Amino acid sequence: MSPMLQQKYWDALIKPKGDSASQVQQFKEMEKEISDKVDQEQEKLQGLSEHEIIKEVNDGRSDPVQDIALRRAAILQLATPEMNLQTEHFLNQFALFMPPNPRAMKRLVNAYSLARDTLILEQTSNLLLERKRLALWTILTLRWPPLAEFLSKNSKAIEYIGDTDENSFKKLEVSESIRKLFKDKEVISVVSGKIGEKINVGASLDAQTIELLAGEF
């Protein structure tokens, strides 16, 4: 949604005219309009893949109310059993970045889905390009919460992960426990999106990505 369209929507939502009773009625009418459009949008999304739904969300709608309806419909459609299977299939490529047990993968699916849906509602741009990075960031937050918290506040520090030069760490105010994670092989694999020479998911984490995604956790 463009800034102009977003402002138009919020102006309609937070600047109703008339007395209190009239304002309440206006809110109800707007929500009713959005709800009706959600049903229409969800019908259009049926049969699309997760990839195609996210592309549709990226393209958006020119009308701000219709765009809100599209995003709500996308979240509803992505929550269907069929779409959950597609999400699990997409995340299978990240299985080796997680501990080897079914519960860990289930946690990944749930956390990834929640973060993705939040990004959809917040009108994040280029969501389609960020899916793999979102998966990697989700893994990092699940496995190493203190490190994720530190990087959320110090996104540029991610460039030091895997750095063997001790002088690099002198620039960082970081605890010894987190400092060790900067050299941890599994952390390095998640940040790079690679395990050895054979596994490469085609995405990695950088400061810009963390700044975009960190607020979702």
C-alpha positions as CSV (number, residue, x, y, z in Angstrom):
1,M,0.0,0.0,0.0
2,S,1.4,3.4,-1.0
3,P,1.7,6.1,1.7
4,M,-1.0,8.0,0.0
5,L,-3.5,5.1,0.1
6,Q,-2.5,4.2,3.6
7,Q,-3.2,7.8,4.8
8,K,-6.5,7.7,3.0
9,Y,-7.5,4.6,4.8
10,W,-6.4,5.8,8.2
11,D,-8.1,9.2,7.7
12,A,-11.3,7.3,7.1
13,L,-10.8,5.1,10.1
14,I,-9.6,7.6,12.7
15,K,-11.3,10.8,11.6
16,P,-15.0,9.9,11.5
17,K,-17.5,12.8,11.4
18,G,-20.4,13.5,13.7
19,D,-21.2,12.6,17.4
20,S,-20.0,9.5,19.2
21,A,-23.0,7.4,18.1
22,S,-22.4,8.4,14.5
23,Q,-18.7,7.6,14.8
24,V,-19.4,4.1,16.2
25,Q,-21.7,3.5,13.3
26,Q,-19.1,4.6,10.8
27,F,-16.6,2.2,12.3
28,K,-19.1,-0.7,12.1
29,E,-19.9,0.2,8.5
30,M,-16.2,0.2,7.5
31,E,-15.5,-3.1,9.2
32,K,-18.6,-4.6,7.5
33,E,-17.3,-3.3,4.2
34,I,-13.8,-4.9,4.8
35,S,-15.4,-8.2,6.0
36,D,-17.5,-8.4,2.8
37,K,-14.4,-7.8,0.7
38,V,-12.4,-10.4,2.7
39,D,-14.8,-13.1,1.5
40,Q,-14.4,-11.9,-2.1
41,E,-10.6,-11.7,-1.9
42,Q,-10.3,-15.2,-0.3
43,E,-12.3,-16.7,-3.2
44,K,-9.7,-15.2,-5.6
45,L,-6.9,-16.7,-3.6
46,Q,-8.3,-20.2,-3.5
47,G,-6.2,-22.6,-5.6
48,L,-3.1,-20.4,-5.4
49,S,0.2,-21.6,-3.9
50,E,1.8,-19.9,-0.9
51,H,4.3,-18.3,-3.3
52,E,1.5,-17.0,-5.5
53,I,-0.5,-15.7,-2.5
54,I,2.4,-13.7,-1.2
55,K,3.0,-12.3,-4.7
56,E,-0.6,-11.2,-4.8
57,V,-0.1,-9.5,-1.5
58,N,3.1,-7.8,-2.7
59,D,1.2,-6.4,-5.7
60,G,-1.6,-5.2,-3.4
61,R,-4.8,-3.4,-4.3
62,S,-5.2,0.3,-5.4
63,D,-8.1,0.8,-3.0
64,P,-6.9,1.0,0.6
65,V,-9.9,-0.8,2.1
66,Q,-9.6,-3.5,-0.6
67,D,-5.9,-3.9,0.2
68,I,-6.6,-4.4,3.9
69,A,-9.2,-7.0,2.9
70,L,-6.7,-8.8,0.7
71,R,-4.2,-9.0,3.5
72,R,-6.8,-10.4,5.9
73,A,-7.9,-12.9,3.3
74,A,-4.3,-14.0,2.6
75,I,-3.8,-14.8,6.3
76,L,-7.1,-16.8,6.4
77,Q,-6.2,-18.7,3.2
78,L,-2.6,-19.4,4.4
79,A,-4.1,-21.0,7.6
80,T,-6.0,-23.6,5.7
81,P,-4.8,-27.3,6.0
82,E,-3.7,-27.4,2.4
83,M,-1.6,-24.2,2.7
84,N,-0.1,-25.4,6.0
85,L,1.2,-28.5,4.1
86,Q,2.8,-26.1,1.5
87,T,4.4,-24.1,4.3
88,E,5.8,-27.3,5.8
89,H,7.1,-28.3,2.4
90,F,8.8,-24.9,1.9
91,L,10.4,-25.2,5.4
92,N,11.7,-28.7,4.8
93,Q,14.8,-27.2,3.1
94,F,15.7,-25.7,6.5
95,A,15.3,-28.9,8.5
96,L,19.1,-29.5,8.9
97,F,19.4,-26.0,10.4
98,M,17.2,-27.2,13.3
99,P,17.7,-29.8,16.0
100,P,16.8,-33.3,14.6
101,N,13.4,-33.9,16.2
102,P,9.7,-33.4,15.0
103,R,8.9,-31.0,17.8
104,A,11.6,-28.5,16.7
105,M,10.2,-28.5,13.1
106,K,6.7,-27.9,14.4
107,R,7.9,-25.0,16.4
108,L,9.6,-23.6,13.3
109,V,6.4,-23.9,11.2
110,N,4.4,-22.1,13.9
111,A,6.9,-19.3,14.5
112,Y,7.5,-18.8,10.8
113,S,3.7,-18.6,10.0
114,L,3.1,-16.1,12.8
115,A,5.9,-13.8,11.7
116,R,4.9,-14.1,8.0
117,D,1.3,-13.2,8.9
118,T,2.5,-10.2,10.9
119,L,4.5,-9.0,8.0
120,I,1.5,-9.3,5.7
121,L,-0.7,-7.2,8.0
122,E,2.1,-4.6,8.3
123,Q,2.3,-4.2,4.6
124,T,5.9,-5.1,4.4
125,S,7.3,-4.7,0.9
126,N,9.2,-7.4,-1.0
127,L,7.8,-10.1,1.3
128,L,8.2,-12.7,-1.4
129,L,12.0,-12.0,-1.6
130,E,12.3,-12.2,2.2
131,R,10.6,-15.6,2.8
132,K,13.9,-17.6,3.0
133,R,15.5,-14.9,5.1
134,L,12.5,-14.9,7.4
135,A,12.9,-18.7,7.8
136,L,16.6,-18.2,8.8
137,W,15.8,-15.4,11.2
138,T,13.0,-17.5,12.7
139,I,15.5,-20.4,13.3
140,L,18.0,-18.0,14.9
141,T,15.4,-16.6,17.3
142,L,14.2,-20.0,18.3
143,R,17.6,-21.6,18.8
144,W,19.6,-18.6,20.3
145,P,17.2,-16.0,21.7
146,P,19.9,-14.0,23.5
147,L,21.8,-13.6,20.3
148,A,18.7,-12.7,18.4
149,E,17.9,-10.0,21.0
150,F,21.4,-8.6,20.7
151,L,21.3,-8.5,16.9
152,S,17.9,-6.9,17.0
153,K,19.5,-3.9,18.8
154,N,22.9,-4.2,17.0
155,S,22.0,-5.4,13.5
156,K,25.4,-4.4,11.9
157,A,27.1,-6.7,14.4
158,I,26.0,-9.7,12.2
159,E,29.0,-9.0,9.9
160,Y,31.3,-10.2,12.7
161,I,29.6,-13.7,12.9
162,G,32.2,-16.2,11.7
163,D,35.0,-13.6,12.0
164,T,38.1,-15.2,13.6
165,D,39.9,-11.9,14.2
166,E,39.8,-11.2,17.9
167,N,40.3,-7.5,17.3
168,S,36.9,-7.4,15.6
169,F,35.1,-8.1,18.9
170,K,36.8,-5.2,20.6
171,K,34.3,-3.0,18.8
172,L,31.4,-4.8,20.3
173,E,30.0,-4.5,23.9
174,V,28.9,-8.1,24.2
175,S,28.8,-10.7,26.9
176,E,31.2,-13.7,26.8
177,S,28.3,-16.1,26.2
178,I,27.1,-14.2,23.2
179,R,30.7,-13.7,22.0
180,K,31.1,-17.5,21.8
181,L,28.0,-17.8,19.6
182,F,29.7,-15.5,17.0
183,K,32.1,-18.4,16.4
184,D,29.6,-21.2,16.8
185,K,29.5,-23.3,13.6
186,E,25.8,-23.9,13.7
187,V,25.1,-20.1,14.2
188,I,27.4,-19.4,11.2
189,S,25.5,-21.9,9.1
190,V,22.1,-20.4,9.9
191,V,23.4,-16.8,9.2
192,S,25.0,-17.8,5.9
193,G,22.2,-20.2,4.9
194,K,24.8,-22.8,4.1
195,I,26.0,-26.1,5.6
196,G,29.2,-27.2,4.1
197,E,29.5,-27.2,0.3
198,K,26.4,-29.2,-0.5
199,I,23.6,-27.3,1.3
200,N,22.8,-23.8,0.3
201,V,19.2,-22.4,0.7
202,G,20.0,-19.4,-1.5
203,A,19.6,-16.7,1.2
204,S,21.5,-15.3,4.1
205,L,21.0,-12.8,6.9
206,D,22.4,-9.3,6.9
207,A,21.9,-6.1,8.8
208,Q,19.1,-4.8,6.5
209,T,17.2,-8.0,6.8
210,I,17.4,-8.0,10.6
211,E,16.2,-4.4,10.7
212,L,13.2,-5.4,8.7
213,L,12.3,-8.6,10.5
214,A,13.5,-8.2,14.1
215,G,10.3,-6.4,15.1
216,E,8.2,-9.4,14.4
217,F,9.5,-11.4,17.4
